[in-house]
Amino acid sequence: MRAVHRAVSDLRRGTPVLLEGGGEALVLAAAETVGARGLAELARAALAPPVLLLAATRAAAVLARPVPATAPEDAPVAIRLSPALLDPDSLRRLADPVAEQLLPEAPQIMPAPGFSQALSPAAIALAKVGRLLPALVAAPASAAAGTRLGLLSVGVAEVLGYPATAAASLTRVAEASVPLQDAPEARIAAFRAADGGIEHLAILVGRPEEAGEVAPLARIHSECFTGDLLGSLRCDCGPQLHGAIARMAAEPCGGVLLYLAQEGRGIGLVNKLRAYTLQDGGLDTLDANRALGYGADERDFRVAATMLEALGLPRIRLLTNNPDKVAGLSACGIEVTGRVSHLFAANGVNDAYLATKKARFGHLMG
């Protein structure tokens, strides 16, 4: 986990890293952060001209046309980088759909010789761990070149296994009584993964762990800075958060709300703001995420399952309109005895957002 975490930190700073697996290696730099110095370091390590690796959905947006079918499905697409495109400003415009799109030339798809079927997906996964745009300058390299230039090295297996490892390493590190406006008998327990990242929180209302044979009420709530804290009208997150706590306070055995550090369905606050800008231009929630290169929902329900097990709550009733949450928890070994609807009326601003949840995400809004 330390290698992944350090590699992500370097990518966020614009420093290249080395990704190794199966006897091959790629030198990588994040397109949205790399500068002239990082590109020069990458060139010194590269064994061939670099390409731009993009998630397939982002490549389709850049090219303004569907990309050729790839195997496996959703494999990253390589874009040819001529000298006119191989500069920090052009790379950022290719990576970020919110940036000004005036490019010196039209980008073209190209083969990516020397890239194994595992390396390029792992590169995109590494960018997503860092909540960077999934767009990377990449070139074949040797481990010796990385060592000579002092580049951090991380293995494909470490990157692809990171979500499961991080979830399994969650530890309950603190707990305190925190009386809430709608739930005077409330506690907050903090969980931290071994990577030292942002903590996930469990808001325990009453004593759900003492419910006995009754399955207590539980909710998985992804943090939403704009909705939960600022009262944004673009979503229904604030009402869902406070409504869930109030509902649990009325339950005989209380309940638990897992407040997870998975902003924007797992894409992070910065990328959520980019998605908002795309939505203001006419895209819906799902298509905005895909234009950024992310999936419709990037959350990992293993985090929630690990927390529920640690809290002694392997059997719950789930407060949600999202059947994927029920399926996700069940797949992780949590017994979901029932789904409890959690609906709030549209406010005149979030009407299209709620309609998209129903029509395209399959939420049960009736």
N, C-alpha and C positions, 0 to 999 in steps of 0.2 A: 504493500500500500504506500509506503514511503516513496518508492520510485515513481509511482504514478502521480502522487501529490506534488513532488518536486518537479516532474516534467510539466505538469499543468502550470505551475508557477512560472517556469521559464517561458512557456508559450505565451502566457498572459503578459509577460514583460517584453515580448518580441524576440526572444532568444531561441535559436533552433535547438531541437533535441533529436536524439537518435532512437528510432523504433526498430527492434530486432525480433526476428522469429523465423524458424525454419531455415536457418543458415543465410537469410537475407537481411538487409537493413535498409531503412529509409531515413533520410534526414528531412525533418519537418519544421515548418514555421507557420504560425497562425497568420492568415492573410490580413486579418483586421488589425493586428498589432505590430507586424514586422516592419522594421525600418531599413534604411540603407545598410547599416552595420550588420543587421541580422541576415540580410540577403547576401552580403559579401561572405559572411561565415558559412552560409549554406552552400554557396558556390564553391568554396574551398573544400568542402567535404563531399560534394556531389561527384558521381561517376558518369553522369549523363545530364543533359539539359533538364531543368526542373519543369514540372507541370503543376497545374492547380487542381487539387482534388476537391470536388464538391459533392455533397449529398445529391442524389439523383433529382430530387424535387427542386433543389436550388439551381442545378444545372439547367433544368427545363425552363425555369424562370429567366435565367441569364440568356439562354439561347432563343427564348420566345417560341419554343416549339418542343414537342415531346422528344425525349432522348431515346436512342435505340434501346431495345430490350436488352437487359443485362442478366447474367447468371452469376451468382444467385440474385434473386430479386432485390431491388433497392441497393445494389452495389454502387459504390461511389463512381463518379464520372471524372475522367481526366480531361482538362482543358489545356490546349496548347498555349504556351506563354512565349510570345515573341518578345524581342527587346522593348517594343512599345508598351507591352502589358506588364513587363517585369519591373515594375516600380511600385513603391508603397501606395501611392494614390490610386493607381489603376487597380491594384490588388484589393484595396478596401472597397472600391466601387463594385468589383466583381463579387465580393463576399457579402456586402450589405445592401439589400434592396432599398433601404431608406436613403442611402447616399446618392449623390448626383450621378446619373448613369451615362454621362458623356464620356465615351471611351474612344481611344484613337483608332480602334479597329474592332471588327466583330470577332468575338472569340470562337474557336473551333474545337470540336471534340477530336481527340487523338488517342491512339493506343498508348498504353503505359507499360513499355517493356521493362522487365525486371521486377514488376510488382506481383507478388503472390496474391492468391485469393484471400489470404488472411490479413496481409499488411495494410491495405488501403481501408478496409472497414474498421480495423483497429485504430487507424489514424483519425478517422471521423469520430469514433467513440471517445478517443482521448480529448478531442476538442469539446465534445459535449460534456464530459466530466467537468471541464473548466468553465462551462456555460459560455464558451466562445461560439461565434458563428462557425458552423461545420464547413470550413473552407481552409485548406492548408496548401501551402507551397511545399512540394515534395519531390525528392529525387533519390534514385538508388545511391547507396553509399556503402562504405565498409566500416566495420567496427573499429579498425585501426585508425581511420580518418577521424572518427568521433573522439577517440582517445587522444589523438594528437592535438585536436582543437579544444579539448576539455569540455565536450558536449555531454550532457547527462544522457544516460541510456536507460530505456525501459523496454520490457519484453511484451510481446503481443498477448501472451497468456495473462500477464499481470493486468493489462488494460481491460481485456474482455472479461476477466474475472472480478474486476474492481467492484461493480455494484453489489454482487453477492457477498464479497468479502467485507465490504463496508457495512452492509446490513447485519451480517453475522457478528460483527465486532461491536455493535452498539452496547453501551454500558450505561446503567442508571447512575448518574454522578451527583445528583442533588435533588432535594425535595423540600418543599415548604408549604405551609398553609397560606393561601392567598384568597381571602374572602372577596367574592365578586358581586357586582350589583345585582345580578340575576341568580346568583348561587352563593350565598354566604358560607356554606360548607364546601369549600373548594380547596384543592391542593394542586400544585404544579410540580411535576417531576421532569427533570431534564435528562436527556439521553445523548451521549456523545460517541461518535465512531472513532476508531483508532487512527483515522487520518487527520484528526484534529479539526475537521470542518465544522460547519454551522450545526448547532445542536437542534435536535428535534424535541418537542415538548409534549407531555401528556397532561391534559387538564382533567383532573379527577373530581367529579362532582359527587358528594356523598361518599359512600363506601361500596362501589361496584364490585370490588374484589371479595366482598362478603355476601354476595347475592345468593349464594347457595345453588339450588337447582334452577333458579330463574336466570335466564340469559340477560345480562345487563345491556342497556342501550349504549351504542358506540358510534362514533362518527370519525371518518378520516377527512381532515380539513387541510388542504394545502395553503400555506401562508399566502396572503394577498395584501401587500403593503398598501396598495391604492384603495382596495375595498374595505379591508379590516380596520386600517388605521385612519385613512383619510375620508372614508365614507363615499368613495367613488360610486357614481350611478351607472357606470359602464357594465358592472357585473352584479351578481346577487350574493357575493361572498360575505359582506358585512352582515346582512340579515340572516344568512345561513349560520354564520358563526354564533352570533348572539342568540338567535332562535334555538340553536341546538343546546346551548348551555342552559337556557331557561327551561327547555323541555326536559332535560335531564334532572334539573332541580325538582321538577314535579314528579319524577319517578320514585317509587318507594325505595329502590336500591341505588338511585342516582345513575351515573353513567360516566363514560370517558370520551373526551374529544382529543384525538391525536392531531396536534398542530405541527405539520411537517414542513421542513425547509425545502419545499418543492414548488416554489413560486412559478406561476404561469404554466401549470401542468408539467413542471420539471424543466422549463427552458431558462428560468431566472428572470429577475426584474428587468435588467437592461434589455434582454430580448423581448420581453413582454411589451415594453414601451415601443420597441421597433414594430412589433406586431400591431399595436394600437394605431401607429401611423399608417400601416398598410390597410388596416380596417377602415380608417378615415378616407382612404382612396378607393374603397369599394369592395375589398375582400372580406370574407367572413372569418371567424375565429380559426377555423380549421385551415383554410387556404392561406391565411397569413402565416401561420406556423410553418406550413410546407414551403412557402416562398422563402422563408429564412433558412430552410434546409433541415428543419426539425420535423418529427412526426406529429401526428395529431395530439398524442398524449405521451409524454416521455417519463411519466412517473413510475416509480418502482415500489410495488406494494409489499415487497419483502421487508422494507423498513417498518411499515405498520404492523406486519405479522410478528416481527421480532419484538417490538415494543409490547404488543398485547400478551405475548407469551411471558415476557419478563414481568408484566404486571399481574400475572396469574389470571388472565382473562382469555382462555383459548376458545370460549364459546360466547357468542354475542348476538344481539339483534343490531343490524346495521342501518343507521339513519342516513339514507341516500336516495337519490333518484337515478344513480348511475349503475346499471347492472354490471359494468366492467369491474367496479370495486368489489362487488359480491364475488364475482368469478376470480378476481385476483387474490383476494384473501383466502378463498376456499382452496385455490391452487397452492397456497403457502401453508396449508394445514390448519387454518382457523375455521372452526365450525360456525357458519352463519345460519342461525335458525330461522331468520326472517329478515325481509327488507321493510323498513319503515319509511314511508314517503316524507319528503322534506321540501315542500313547495312554498314559494313566495311570489306574490303578484309582480308583474312587470311594472316599471316606474315611468315609462314614457321615453327613457333613454336606452334601457337594456332590452327592449322588446325583441330586436333582431338577434341579440346574443342568446336570449332564452330560446327563441325559435330555432337557432342553429344547434343548440344543445339537443333539442328534441329530434330535429330532422336529420342531422349529420353525425351526432355523437351517440344517438340511440337512448338518450335519457328518457325516463318514464315520467312525463310531466302531466299526465292526466289524473 
